[in-house]
């Protein structure tokens, strides 16, 4: 499986997100499909700036080894920060949030897809766990202000609390950019251990995902059986395959 970072094809800045927005299917999505089929790999294609009517979405597409589209995830949680006298940023000013929990199946495991700020929300990760995912992939673009605090912390937390592998995939850093990225792509195992990580420059991170090890971690500490669901629970509001809510009559 090959995973690309968020905004892999353009700088992360509002003017470029608008400039390079395109429909799906479109030129970039067709390119990703070709890459997957030409190399016969599962490809999680970072994010594209998707334009639909008058709305913009940050959208991640996943393709199978035959080039078929397996999943489309629109970023659910829109990022906003205000670091006094240093940096202010709000995606709500130009992006529309998605409304879907996104998974797809492979011969190895079910995979859940989130984008960037989606990783911060533990309940969102638990939805994926309850849907049977064993690998969560988050193309992300944390910056140099929030990245040191939350990038590794949230990656390790989501992996350990849901006993899944987490791949957090960032673009490299450009110190001259308007939005300076944190970098440090990584794969984290189901105990929260960082298996392999990158620095701030362009780099290919190669790592193995061991489903037998994941199963042994869950057997030794069966967190999913020990939750007090009589006191609290995360409810799956929509079917991950159909995006239909129980309230819609299903």
C-alpha positions in Angstrom: 0.0 0.0 0.0 1.3 3.4 -0.9 0.1 6.5 1.0 0.6 10.1 -0.2 0.4 13.2 2.1 -2.3 15.8 2.3 -2.1 18.5 -0.4 0.6 16.5 -2.2 0.3 18.4 -5.5 0.0 22.0 -4.3 1.1 24.3 -1.4 -1.3 24.4 1.5 -2.6 27.9 1.3 -6.2 29.2 0.6 -5.4 30.8 -2.7 -3.8 27.6 -4.0 -6.6 25.4 -2.6 -9.0 27.5 -4.7 -6.8 27.8 -7.7 -6.2 24.0 -8.1 -9.6 22.8 -7.1 -11.1 20.4 -9.6 -14.1 18.0 -9.9 -13.9 14.3 -9.2 -13.5 12.5 -11.5 -11.0 14.9 -13.0 -7.4 15.1 -14.2 -5.8 14.4 -10.8 -8.1 11.6 -9.8 -7.5 9.9 -13.2 -3.8 10.3 -12.6 -4.0 8.6 -9.2 -6.0 5.7 -10.7 -3.3 5.2 -13.4 -0.5 5.2 -10.7 -2.3 2.5 -8.8 -2.9 0.3 -11.8 0.5 0.8 -13.4 2.2 -0.2 -10.1 -0.5 -2.7 -9.0 -0.7 -1.3 -5.5 -3.4 0.0 -3.2 -3.0 3.8 -3.3 -4.3 6.3 -0.8 -3.9 9.4 -2.8 -3.3 12.1 -0.2 -5.8 14.8 -0.7 -7.1 16.8 -3.6 -8.9 20.1 -3.6 -12.3 19.0 -4.8 -14.8 21.4 -6.3 -18.5 20.4 -6.4 -20.9 23.2 -7.5 -19.9 26.2 -5.4 -18.3 24.2 -2.5 -14.7 23.1 -1.9 -13.7 20.0 0.0 -10.4 18.4 1.1 -10.8 15.0 -0.4 -8.9 11.7 -0.1 -9.3 9.0 -2.7 -8.3 5.4 -2.3 -7.7 3.1 -5.3 -7.2 -0.6 -5.8 -4.4 -2.4 -7.7 -6.6 -2.4 -10.8 -7.1 1.4 -10.6 -10.7 1.2 -9.4 -11.9 3.8 -6.9 -12.4 2.1 -3.5 -13.2 5.0 -1.2 -13.7 8.8 -1.2 -13.3 10.7 2.1 -14.0 14.3 2.5 -12.3 15.9 5.6 -14.9 15.9 8.4 -13.3 18.1 11.0 -12.2 21.6 9.8 -9.1 22.9 11.4 -8.8 26.3 13.1 -6.1 27.8 15.3 -5.1 31.1 16.8 -1.6 31.4 18.1 -1.4 35.0 19.4 1.0 37.3 17.5 2.2 34.3 15.4 -0.4 32.5 13.3 -4.1 32.4 12.7 -5.8 30.0 10.4 -9.4 28.7 9.8 -10.4 26.2 7.2 -14.1 27.1 7.7 -13.6 30.3 5.7 -13.0 28.4 2.5 -13.8 24.6 3.0 -17.0 22.6 3.5 -16.8 19.6 5.9 -17.6 16.1 4.9 -20.2 14.0 6.6 -19.1 10.4 6.1 -17.1 7.7 7.9 -15.0 6.1 5.2 -13.6 2.6 5.0 -12.6 0.1 2.4 -11.6 -3.6 2.4 -8.3 -5.2 1.3 -7.3 -8.9 1.5 -5.2 -7.9 4.5 -7.6 -5.9 6.6 -10.3 -3.2 6.6 -8.8 0.3 6.3 -10.2 3.5 7.7 -9.4 6.9 6.1 -9.3 10.3 7.8 -7.7 13.6 6.9 -5.4 15.7 9.1 -7.6 17.2 11.9 -9.8 14.1 11.9 -7.1 12.4 13.9 -7.5 14.6 16.9 -11.0 13.3 17.7 -10.9 10.0 19.6 -14.6 9.2 19.1 -14.1 9.4 15.4 -11.3 6.9 15.6 -13.4 4.6 17.7 -16.1 4.5 15.0 -13.5 3.0 12.7 -12.4 0.5 15.2 -16.1 -0.6 15.7 -16.5 -0.9 12.0 -13.6 -3.5 12.0 -10.7 -1.4 10.8 -7.2 -2.5 11.7 -5.3 0.2 9.8 -6.2 4.0 9.9 -4.5 6.3 7.4 -4.5 10.0 7.9 -2.9 12.2 5.2 -2.2 15.3 7.2 -0.6 18.7 7.1 0.0 19.9 10.7 2.0 23.1 11.0 5.1 24.0 13.0 2.9 25.5 15.8 0.6 22.6 16.5 2.6 19.8 15.0 5.2 19.5 17.9 2.4 19.3 20.4 -0.2 17.0 18.7 1.1 15.2 15.6 3.0 12.3 17.2 0.8 12.5 20.4 -2.5 12.0 18.5 -1.1 9.3 16.2 0.2 7.3 19.1 -3.0 7.8 21.1 -5.3 6.7 18.3 -3.2 3.6 17.7 -3.0 2.6 21.4 -6.6 3.3 22.5 -8.1 1.6 19.4 -5.4 -1.1 19.0 -4.9 -0.4 15.3 -2.0 0.6 13.1 -2.0 4.4 12.3 -0.2 5.9 9.3 0.1 9.7 9.5 1.4 11.0 6.2 2.7 14.6 5.9 4.2 16.7 3.1 7.8 17.8 3.6 8.6 21.2 5.1 9.2 24.4 3.2 10.4 27.2 5.6 9.6 29.9 3.1 5.9 28.9 2.7 2.9 30.8 4.1 1.8 27.6 6.0 5.0 25.9 7.2 4.4 22.2 7.7 5.6 20.0 10.5 6.5 16.9 8.5 7.5 13.8 10.4 5.3 11.1 8.6 5.1 8.0 10.7 3.6 4.5 11.2 2.5 3.6 14.7 1.7 0.1 15.9 -1.3 -1.0 18.1 0.6 -0.4 21.3 1.4 3.2 20.4 5.0 2.6 19.4 6.4 4.5 16.5 7.5 1.8 14.0 9.2 4.1 11.5 9.2 7.9 11.0 10.5 10.5 8.7 12.1 13.9 9.2 11.1 17.2 7.7 12.5 16.7 4.2 11.2 14.6 1.3 11.5 10.9 2.3 10.0 7.5 1.6 9.1 5.7 4.7 8.9 1.9 4.4 7.4 -0.2 7.2 5.5 -3.5 7.7 2.0 -3.9 9.1 1.7 -7.2 11.0 -1.9 -8.3 11.5 -0.8 -11.3 13.6 0.9 -8.9 16.0 -2.2 -6.7 16.1 -4.4 -9.7 16.9 -2.0 -10.7 19.7 -2.1 -7.2 21.2 -5.9 -7.3 21.2 -5.9 -10.8 22.8 -3.6 -9.8 25.6 -5.5 -6.7 26.4 -9.1 -6.9 25.0 -10.0 -3.3 25.4 -13.1 -3.7 23.2 -14.5 -6.2 25.6 -13.7 -4.1 28.7 -15.5 -0.9 27.8 -18.5 0.0 30.0 -21.0 0.3 27.2 -23.8 0.2 29.8 -22.5 3.7 30.9 -21.2 5.2 27.7 -20.8 4.3 24.0 -19.9 5.7 20.6 -22.8 5.3 18.2 -22.2 4.7 14.5 -24.6 7.2 13.0 -24.2 6.1 9.4 -23.4 2.9 7.6 -19.8 3.2 6.3 -20.6 1.7 3.0 -24.0 3.3 2.2 -23.7 6.5 4.2 -27.3 5.9 5.3 -28.3 6.8 8.9 -30.5 4.6 11.0 -32.9 7.5 11.3 -33.4 7.2 7.5 -35.4 4.0 8.1 -32.7 1.4 7.9 
